[in-house]
Amino acid sequence: MKKLNVRLPKQLMDRIREASRRTGLPMSRIARESLEKTFSEKPEAPWRRFADKIKGGPPDLSLRKGYSER
């Protein structure tokens, strides 16, 4: 296992310390598990929430007239 030194804001450090006290787990394990969870989640592209919201246009914008004539 590799070592990483990180500077954290006091508020975040206090939260990790409190979680460690509450669970009995080492602070390093709490931080490691949090990082693993963050990197294992596949974030959805922010623009996807707008997909299929525009009504009345062509189903594929590349089909509109003049699109490829530039």
DACOR-V526149 format. One line per field, one symbol per residue. psi: psi as a letter, one per 30 degrees, with the letter a starting at -180 (. if undefined). burial: I if it has 24 or more other C-alpha atoms within 12 Angstrom, else O. Layout:
psi=???
burial=???
This chain:
psi=klkkkkkkkeeeeeeeeeeeeefglkeeeeeeeeeeeeffkjkkkeffffkgfkkflkfjffflkgegg.
burial=OOOOOOOOOOOOOOOIOOOOOOOOOOOOOIIOOOOOOOOOOOOOOOOOOOOOOOOOOOOOOOOOOOOOOO
